[in-house]
Amino acid sequence: MMSPRLRFHQDQIAALASRYQYQLDDANLMKLQSSILERGYLTKNEIKKIAYWKAPRSAAHADKNQPSYVTEITRFALATEDE
């Protein structure tokens, strides 16, 4: 079995990690929570913010979702959290 290996020296981790900057930190993202829970669904703009926070390089895929799909899937997710 093959074990994973770093492609760079361990001393470079901090320098490489410092190159990544997120425009929306956890605290700012959590500010969205109360309005989302009150409304019962995410807006497309909120989906885009969360997608960018989660995976900046693939966040553009969030634009492909139809607004009705976003609303329904969010309502389902919020409803299943309460169970």
VEXDREN-2710 file (C-alpha; in Angstrom, 1 decimal):
% VEXDREN-2710
k/r/px/py/pz
1/MET/0.0/0.0/0.0
2/MET/1.2/3.5/-0.9
3/SER/1.4/6.1/1.8
4/PRO/1.0/9.8/0.9
5/ARG/4.0/12.0/0.8
6/LEU/4.4/15.8/0.7
7/ARG/5.7/17.2/-2.5
8/PHE/7.5/20.0/-0.7
9/HIS/9.6/20.3/2.5
10/GLN/7.6/20.4/5.7
11/ASP/9.2/23.8/6.5
12/GLN/7.3/25.3/3.6
13/ILE/3.9/24.6/5.0
14/ALA/3.4/28.0/6.8
15/ALA/4.6/30.0/3.8
16/LEU/2.3/28.1/1.4
17/ALA/-0.7/28.3/3.8
18/SER/-0.2/32.1/4.1
19/ARG/-0.8/32.5/0.4
20/TYR/-4.5/31.5/0.8
21/GLN/-6.8/34.3/2.0
22/TYR/-10.5/33.9/2.4
23/GLN/-12.7/36.9/1.8
24/LEU/-15.4/35.6/4.2
25/ASP/-14.2/34.3/7.5
26/ASP/-16.2/32.1/9.9
27/ALA/-17.5/34.9/12.0
28/ASN/-18.9/36.8/9.0
29/LEU/-20.4/33.7/7.6
30/MET/-22.2/33.0/10.9
31/LYS/-23.8/36.4/10.8
32/LEU/-25.9/35.1/7.9
33/GLN/-27.3/32.3/10.1
34/SER/-30.1/34.1/11.9
35/SER/-31.7/35.5/8.8
36/ILE/-31.4/32.2/7.0
37/LEU/-33.0/30.3/9.8
38/GLU/-35.7/33.0/10.2
39/ARG/-36.5/32.9/6.5
40/GLY/-36.2/29.1/6.2
41/TYR/-34.1/29.1/3.1
42/LEU/-30.9/30.5/1.5
43/THR/-30.9/33.1/-1.2
44/LYS/-28.8/32.5/-4.2
45/ASN/-26.4/35.2/-3.0
46/GLU/-26.0/33.4/0.3
47/ILE/-25.4/30.1/-1.5
48/LYS/-22.6/31.9/-3.5
49/LYS/-21.0/33.3/-0.3
50/ILE/-21.1/29.9/1.4
51/ALA/-19.8/28.1/-1.7
52/TYR/-16.9/30.6/-2.0
53/TRP/-16.1/30.2/1.7
54/LYS/-16.1/26.4/1.4
55/ALA/-14.3/26.0/-1.9
56/PRO/-13.2/29.2/-3.7
57/ARG/-12.0/27.5/-6.8
58/SER/-15.3/25.7/-7.5
59/ALA/-17.7/28.3/-6.1
60/ALA/-18.8/29.2/-9.6
61/HIS/-20.8/26.0/-9.8
62/ALA/-23.3/27.6/-7.4
63/ASP/-24.4/29.9/-10.2
64/LYS/-25.7/26.8/-12.2
65/ASN/-28.4/26.2/-9.6
66/GLN/-31.9/27.4/-10.4
67/PRO/-33.4/29.7/-7.6
68/SER/-36.3/27.3/-7.1
69/TYR/-33.9/24.4/-6.6
70/VAL/-31.8/26.4/-4.1
71/THR/-35.0/27.3/-2.1
72/GLU/-36.3/23.7/-2.0
73/ILE/-33.0/22.0/-1.1
74/THR/-32.4/24.5/1.6
75/ARG/-35.8/24.0/3.1
76/PHE/-35.3/20.3/3.1
77/ALA/-31.9/20.7/4.8
78/LEU/-33.2/23.0/7.5
79/ALA/-36.2/20.7/8.1
80/THR/-34.0/17.6/8.5
81/GLU/-31.7/19.4/11.0
82/ASP/-34.7/19.7/13.4
83/GLU/-35.3/16.0/13.4
END
